[in-house]
Amino acid sequence: YLARHTELGRPAALKILNRPAGDKAALSERFRAEVRSAAALGHPQIVQLYELGETPDGRLFAAFEYVAGGTLQQAIGGRPRPSRAAAELMLR
């Protein structure tokens, strides 16, 4: 989701872990591990993590740097890409 980070006063990309149907503890830990891994990466072409938190109703969320320009899904058009084209897309 596109959101506004109120503390930082800037747009943010918000990822929310919806209420899991299965093992909530395992899914929550997997989400936290994914976000911690993203936070450990530092590169100008990788979005930065602003915050990891929990909503009042107990759902985990992560607020990331927002980058305009569409999603990877939109860029590939839902189709597998030839190896060279995929590599060139990732280089950008």
Residue frames as a rotation matrix with the C-alpha (Angstrom) as fourth column:
TYR 1
0.578 0.816 0.000 0.00
0.816 -0.578 0.000 0.00
0.000 0.000 -1.000 0.00
LEU 2
-0.367 -0.589 0.720 1.08
0.463 -0.787 -0.407 3.57
0.806 0.184 0.562 -0.57
ALA 3
0.579 0.496 -0.647 0.99
0.800 -0.190 0.570 5.34
0.159 -0.847 -0.507 2.79
ARG 4
0.333 -0.505 0.796 2.44
-0.214 -0.863 -0.458 8.41
0.918 -0.018 -0.395 4.50
HIS 5
-0.073 -0.463 -0.883 4.88
0.851 0.433 -0.297 7.87
0.520 -0.773 0.363 7.33
THR 6
0.790 0.551 0.267 3.64
0.360 -0.771 0.525 10.40
0.495 -0.319 -0.808 9.86
GLU 7
0.683 -0.590 -0.430 6.86
0.405 -0.182 0.896 10.55
-0.607 -0.786 0.115 11.92
LEU 8
-0.365 -0.904 0.222 9.09
0.655 -0.080 0.751 11.06
-0.662 0.420 0.621 8.87
GLY 9
0.174 0.556 -0.813 6.58
-0.170 -0.796 -0.581 13.07
-0.970 0.239 -0.044 6.85
ARG 10
-0.505 -0.363 -0.783 7.16
-0.826 -0.057 0.560 11.23
-0.248 0.930 -0.271 3.59
PRO 11
0.506 0.726 -0.465 5.50
-0.831 0.556 -0.035 8.56
0.233 0.405 0.884 1.46
ALA 12
-0.524 -0.615 0.590 6.11
-0.722 0.687 0.075 4.94
-0.451 -0.387 -0.804 2.32
ALA 13
-0.161 0.420 -0.893 5.35
-0.581 0.691 0.430 1.55
0.798 0.588 0.133 0.80
LEU 14
-0.214 0.199 0.956 3.47
-0.946 0.201 -0.254 -0.41
-0.243 -0.959 0.146 3.43
LYS 15
-0.393 0.069 -0.917 3.54
-0.338 0.916 0.214 -4.20
0.855 0.395 -0.337 3.54
ILE 16
-0.126 0.472 0.873 1.06
-0.991 -0.014 -0.135 -5.79
-0.051 -0.882 0.469 5.93
LEU 17
-0.959 -0.099 -0.264 0.89
-0.098 0.995 -0.019 -9.41
0.265 0.008 -0.964 7.05
ASN 18
-0.112 0.991 0.068 -2.81
-0.737 -0.129 0.664 -10.21
0.667 0.024 0.745 6.84
ARG 19
0.149 0.241 0.959 -4.40
-0.904 0.427 0.033 -12.43
-0.401 -0.872 0.281 9.41
PRO 20
-0.693 -0.493 -0.526 -2.88
-0.675 0.699 0.234 -15.86
0.253 0.517 -0.818 8.73
ALA 21
0.452 0.861 -0.233 -5.13
-0.755 0.508 0.414 -18.88
0.475 -0.012 0.880 8.46
GLY 22
0.442 -0.367 -0.818 -2.38
0.247 0.927 -0.282 -21.26
0.862 -0.077 0.500 9.59
ASP 23
0.292 -0.469 -0.834 0.29
0.955 0.187 0.229 -21.13
0.048 -0.863 0.503 12.27
LYS 24
0.935 0.181 0.306 0.31
0.191 -0.982 -0.002 -17.45
0.300 0.060 -0.952 13.22
ALA 25
0.698 -0.713 -0.062 3.56
-0.156 -0.237 0.959 -17.64
-0.698 -0.660 -0.277 15.20
ALA 26
-0.026 -0.730 0.683 5.49
0.675 0.492 0.551 -19.28
-0.738 0.475 0.480 12.34
LEU 27
0.331 0.210 0.920 4.13
0.895 -0.378 -0.236 -16.87
0.298 0.902 -0.313 9.73
SER 28
0.999 0.014 0.029 4.86
0.002 -0.926 0.378 -13.87
0.032 -0.378 -0.925 11.95
GLU 29
0.398 -0.916 0.045 8.44
0.030 0.062 0.998 -15.03
-0.917 -0.395 0.052 12.49
ARG 30
-0.030 -0.367 0.930 8.89
0.934 0.321 0.157 -15.60
-0.357 0.873 0.333 8.75
PHE 31
0.719 0.353 0.599 7.63
0.554 -0.811 -0.188 -12.05
0.419 0.467 -0.779 8.06
ARG 32
0.902 -0.417 -0.111 9.98
-0.201 -0.634 0.746 -10.61
-0.382 -0.651 -0.656 10.70
ALA 33
0.126 -0.895 0.427 12.92
0.412 0.439 0.799 -12.58
-0.902 0.075 0.424 9.25
GLU 34
0.215 0.032 0.976 12.12
0.974 -0.086 -0.211 -11.31
0.077 0.996 -0.049 5.74
VAL 35
0.916 0.182 0.358 12.02
0.172 -0.983 0.058 -7.71
0.363 0.009 -0.932 6.96
ARG 36
0.678 -0.734 -0.038 15.23
-0.131 -0.171 0.977 -8.10
-0.724 -0.657 -0.212 8.98
SER 37
0.030 -0.660 0.750 16.94
0.797 0.469 0.381 -9.49
-0.603 0.587 0.540 5.87
ALA 38
0.478 0.223 0.849 15.77
0.762 -0.586 -0.275 -6.51
0.437 0.779 -0.451 3.82
ALA 39
0.996 -0.074 0.043 17.00
-0.086 -0.838 0.538 -4.13
-0.004 -0.540 -0.842 6.53
ALA 40
0.439 -0.888 0.141 20.48
0.247 0.269 0.931 -5.71
-0.864 -0.374 0.337 6.42
LEU 41
0.124 -0.360 0.925 20.91
0.990 0.113 -0.089 -4.83
-0.072 0.926 0.370 2.74
GLY 42
0.362 -0.052 -0.931 22.46
0.158 -0.981 0.117 -1.51
-0.919 -0.189 -0.347 1.89
HIS 43
-0.597 -0.478 0.644 22.61
0.721 0.032 0.692 -0.41
-0.351 0.878 0.326 -1.74
PRO 44
-0.795 0.274 -0.542 21.36
-0.316 -0.949 -0.015 2.66
-0.518 0.159 0.840 -3.63
GLN 45
-0.620 0.564 -0.546 19.07
-0.585 0.132 0.800 0.45
0.523 0.815 0.248 -5.75
ILE 46
-0.479 0.471 -0.741 17.44
0.626 0.775 0.089 -1.31
0.616 -0.421 -0.665 -2.77
VAL 47
0.246 0.663 0.707 14.61
-0.141 -0.697 0.703 0.39
0.959 -0.273 -0.078 -0.91
GLN 48
-0.799 -0.576 0.172 15.28
-0.182 -0.041 -0.982 1.21
0.573 -0.816 -0.072 2.71
LEU 49
-0.050 0.736 -0.675 13.24
0.791 0.442 0.423 -0.05
0.610 -0.513 -0.604 5.65
TYR 50
-0.266 0.050 0.963 11.74
-0.357 -0.933 -0.051 2.74
0.895 -0.357 0.266 7.76
GLU 51
-0.400 0.256 0.880 9.91
-0.913 -0.026 -0.407 0.74
-0.082 -0.966 0.244 10.37
LEU 52
-0.575 0.336 -0.746 8.71
0.107 0.935 0.339 -2.69
0.811 0.115 -0.574 11.47
GLY 53
-0.802 0.324 0.501 5.67
-0.596 -0.403 -0.694 -2.62
-0.023 -0.856 0.517 13.72
GLU 54
-0.780 0.618 -0.098 2.30
0.621 0.783 -0.012 -3.99
0.070 -0.070 -0.995 14.69
THR 55
-0.459 0.719 0.522 -1.18
-0.152 -0.643 0.751 -2.55
0.875 0.265 0.404 14.13
PRO 56
-0.483 0.331 0.810 -3.53
-0.874 -0.229 -0.428 -2.09
0.044 -0.915 0.400 17.10
ASP 57
0.621 0.775 0.119 -5.36
-0.776 0.629 -0.043 -5.27
-0.109 -0.066 0.992 16.03
GLY 58
0.413 -0.528 0.742 -2.12
-0.299 0.691 0.658 -7.31
-0.860 -0.494 0.127 16.04
ARG 59
0.894 -0.132 0.428 -1.12
0.439 0.442 -0.782 -7.44
-0.086 0.887 0.453 12.36
LEU 60
0.013 -0.967 -0.254 2.57
0.539 -0.207 0.817 -6.99
-0.842 -0.147 0.518 11.55
PHE 61
0.954 0.204 0.219 3.61
0.292 -0.470 -0.833 -4.33
-0.067 0.859 -0.508 9.05
ALA 62
-0.137 -0.986 -0.098 6.77
0.791 -0.169 0.588 -3.00
-0.596 0.003 0.803 7.47
ALA 63
0.883 0.328 -0.335 7.12
0.108 -0.839 -0.534 0.54
-0.456 0.435 -0.776 6.12
PHE 64
0.000 -0.880 0.475 9.63
0.868 0.236 0.437 0.84
-0.497 0.412 0.763 3.28
GLU 65
-0.599 -0.300 -0.742 10.94
-0.147 -0.870 0.470 3.70
-0.787 0.391 0.477 1.18
TYR 66
0.506 0.805 0.310 8.42
0.302 0.172 -0.938 4.41
-0.808 0.568 -0.156 -1.59
VAL 67
-0.719 -0.669 -0.189 9.74
-0.017 -0.255 0.967 4.43
-0.695 0.698 0.172 -5.15
ALA 68
0.313 0.854 -0.416 7.37
-0.480 -0.236 -0.845 5.62
-0.820 0.464 0.336 -7.87
GLY 69
-0.362 -0.472 -0.804 7.30
-0.913 0.006 0.408 3.89
-0.187 0.882 -0.433 -11.21
GLY 70
0.448 0.634 -0.630 5.29
-0.750 0.650 0.120 0.71
0.486 0.419 0.767 -10.96
THR 71
0.528 -0.155 0.835 5.89
-0.576 0.657 0.486 -2.79
-0.624 -0.738 0.258 -9.72
LEU 72
-0.661 -0.748 0.068 8.12
-0.528 0.527 0.665 -5.58
-0.533 0.404 -0.743 -10.93
GLN 73
-0.273 0.667 0.693 4.92
0.490 0.716 -0.496 -7.45
-0.828 0.204 -0.523 -11.84
GLN 74
0.739 0.554 -0.383 3.96
0.013 -0.580 -0.814 -4.58
-0.674 0.597 -0.436 -14.16
ALA 75
0.100 -0.802 -0.590 7.46
-0.828 -0.396 0.398 -4.41
-0.552 0.448 -0.703 -15.64
ILE 76
-0.848 -0.466 0.252 7.48
-0.286 0.802 0.524 -8.07
-0.446 0.373 -0.813 -16.66
GLY 77
-0.359 0.785 -0.504 3.83
-0.914 -0.187 0.360 -8.13
0.188 0.590 0.785 -17.71
GLY 78
0.344 0.561 0.753 3.13
-0.763 0.635 -0.124 -11.41
-0.548 -0.532 0.646 -15.92
ARG 79
0.955 -0.058 -0.291 5.29
-0.167 0.706 -0.689 -13.39
0.246 0.706 0.664 -18.36
PRO 80
0.526 -0.848 0.066 8.63
0.495 0.368 0.787 -15.16
-0.692 -0.381 0.613 -17.92
ARG 81
0.772 -0.347 -0.533 11.47
-0.571 -0.746 -0.342 -13.21
-0.279 0.568 -0.774 -19.53
PRO 82
0.733 -0.642 -0.226 14.36
0.277 0.584 -0.763 -14.56
0.622 0.496 0.606 -21.56
SER 83
0.433 -0.605 -0.669 17.54
0.895 0.197 0.401 -14.73
-0.110 -0.772 0.626 -19.44
ARG 84
-0.589 -0.726 0.354 19.24
0.773 -0.634 -0.016 -11.73
0.236 0.264 0.935 -21.07
ALA 85
-0.145 0.624 0.768 16.15
0.071 -0.768 0.637 -9.51
0.987 0.147 0.067 -20.83
ALA 86
0.801 0.424 -0.422 15.66
0.405 0.135 0.904 -10.51
0.440 -0.896 -0.064 -17.16
ALA 87
0.063 -0.875 -0.480 19.30
0.985 -0.024 0.173 -9.71
-0.163 -0.483 0.860 -16.37
GLU 88
-0.654 -0.286 0.700 19.05
0.510 -0.851 0.129 -6.33
0.559 0.441 0.702 -18.10
LEU 89
0.353 0.856 0.379 15.90
0.085 -0.432 0.898 -5.49
0.932 -0.285 -0.225 -16.15
MET 90
0.766 -0.101 -0.634 17.64
0.638 0.230 0.735 -6.37
0.072 -0.968 0.241 -12.87
LEU 91
-0.324 -0.942 0.084 20.68
0.935 -0.333 -0.123 -4.28
0.143 0.039 0.989 -13.80
ARG 92
-0.260 0.314 0.913 18.46
0.122 -0.927 0.354 -1.21
0.958 0.204 0.203 -13.98
